[in-house]
Amino acid sequence: MNLGYRLAYRLGFTPWENAGRSIFAEQLRHLLDEVAAPGDAAKAKALDLGCGTGDHSIELAIRGWSVTAVDSVPLAIERARAKLPVAGADVTFVLGDVTNLPAYVDHAYTLALDVGCFHGLADEQRIAYGTGLTAVTEPGAVFLMFSFSPGHRGPLPRGASRADVERALDGWTIVGDDAMDTSGAPGILAKAEPRFFRLVRD
Ligand SMILES: C[S@@+](CC[C@H](N)C(=O)[O-])C[C@H]1O[C@@H](n2cnc3c(N)ncnc32)[C@H](O)[C@@H]1O
């Protein structure tokens, strides 16, 4: 299961951790700035779905969220956990499947983040993902999702359209749909026309 990503982490071929990271990190930070900060509710809970080696999870934890982060590749979770002492952050990294979230995480999350996971899933996986996410989040929860636009671009994830997102996230409303600034991005990434969707749970 998830052999492509397992192999990618094993071989150290994880382009999303370098090319994309530096280009989009600033834009992601702005989006996170706009989400209500956890503030006094120091226990406000956030999920990072398909967290990889955890950089975004750690960013959320540093912002004050109580973070649970899920990925299905053992090596990614191992590397994510190893970053915690260095970062001085606390994140619960869970080896699990985002298409069956209630089996791996608790509930009452008010923020969810997905940077590059949903857009690679098959249709039926997306539906299961959406159902699980609804089950573990609170009404009014915010969901930020980075996604390529749909299209076939060799080895890149197939991407997701606004309609694809709406279909899988029944009970959520898209309140933001922002094209990412790809200036300076490698051509293959720019052609994927990445977007950030922002949704709110009804
Ligand atoms: C493009 S990477 C992005 C990783 C991380 N969000 C980042 O930005 O560095 C996509 C991640 O989704 C994970 N993934 C894919 N399908 C998954 C599934 N069904 N359950 C959990 N994680 C999954 C992969 O293992 C991979 O780490």
The ligand as an SDF file (V2000), in Angstrom:
LIG
                    3D

 27 29  0  0  0  0  0  0  0  0999 V2000
    3.4020   14.9650   -1.4710 C   0  0  0  0  0  0  0  0  0  0  0  0
    3.6380   14.2300    0.1040 S   0  0  0  0  0  0  0  0  0  0  0  0
    3.4250   15.6450    1.1600 C   0  0  0  0  0  0  0  0  0  0  0  0
    3.9100   15.4200    2.5560 C   0  0  0  0  0  0  0  0  0  0  0  0
    3.7740   16.6150    3.4900 C   0  0  0  0  0  0  0  0  0  0  0  0
    2.3980   17.0440    3.6000 N   0  0  0  0  0  0  0  0  0  0  0  0
    4.6530   17.7390    3.0340 C   0  0  0  0  0  0  0  0  0  0  0  0
    4.1350   18.7410    2.5420 O   0  0  0  0  0  0  0  0  0  0  0  0
    5.8820   17.6040    3.1710 O   0  0  0  0  0  0  0  0  0  0  0  0
    2.1070   13.3190    0.3540 C   0  0  0  0  0  0  0  0  0  0  0  0
    2.0960   12.5210    1.6210 C   0  0  0  0  0  0  0  0  0  0  0  0
    0.8250   11.8690    1.7500 O   0  0  0  0  0  0  0  0  0  0  0  0
    1.0450   10.5860    2.3020 C   0  0  0  0  0  0  0  0  0  0  0  0
   -0.1000    9.7180    1.9770 N   0  0  0  0  0  0  0  0  0  0  0  0
   -0.5490    9.3690    0.7550 C   0  0  0  0  0  0  0  0  0  0  0  0
   -1.6320    8.5670    0.8640 N   0  0  0  0  0  0  0  0  0  0  0  0
   -1.8720    8.4210    2.1940 C   0  0  0  0  0  0  0  0  0  0  0  0
   -2.8440    7.7190    2.9560 C   0  0  0  0  0  0  0  0  0  0  0  0
   -3.8240    6.9990    2.3690 N   0  0  0  0  0  0  0  0  0  0  0  0
   -2.8020    7.8170    4.3050 N   0  0  0  0  0  0  0  0  0  0  0  0
   -1.8290    8.5470    4.9210 C   0  0  0  0  0  0  0  0  0  0  0  0
   -0.8790    9.2220    4.2520 N   0  0  0  0  0  0  0  0  0  0  0  0
   -0.8890    9.1640    2.9080 C   0  0  0  0  0  0  0  0  0  0  0  0
    2.3470   10.1270    1.6660 C   0  0  0  0  0  0  0  0  0  0  0  0
    2.9710    9.0850    2.3790 O   0  0  0  0  0  0  0  0  0  0  0  0
    3.1430   11.4280    1.6460 C   0  0  0  0  0  0  0  0  0  0  0  0
    3.9360   11.5650    2.8070 O   0  0  0  0  0  0  0  0  0  0  0  0
  1  2  1  0
  2  3  1  0
  2 10  1  0
  3  4  1  0
  4  5  1  0
  5  6  1  0
  5  7  1  0
  7  8  2  0
  7  9  1  0
 10 11  1  0
 11 12  1  0
 11 26  1  0
 12 13  1  0
 13 14  1  0
 13 24  1  0
 14 15  1  0
 14 23  1  0
 15 16  2  0
 16 17  1  0
 17 18  1  0
 17 23  2  0
 18 19  1  0
 18 20  2  0
 20 21  1  0
 21 22  2  0
 22 23  1  0
 24 25  1  0
 24 26  1  0
 26 27  1  0
M  CHG  2   2   1   9  -1
M  END
$$$$
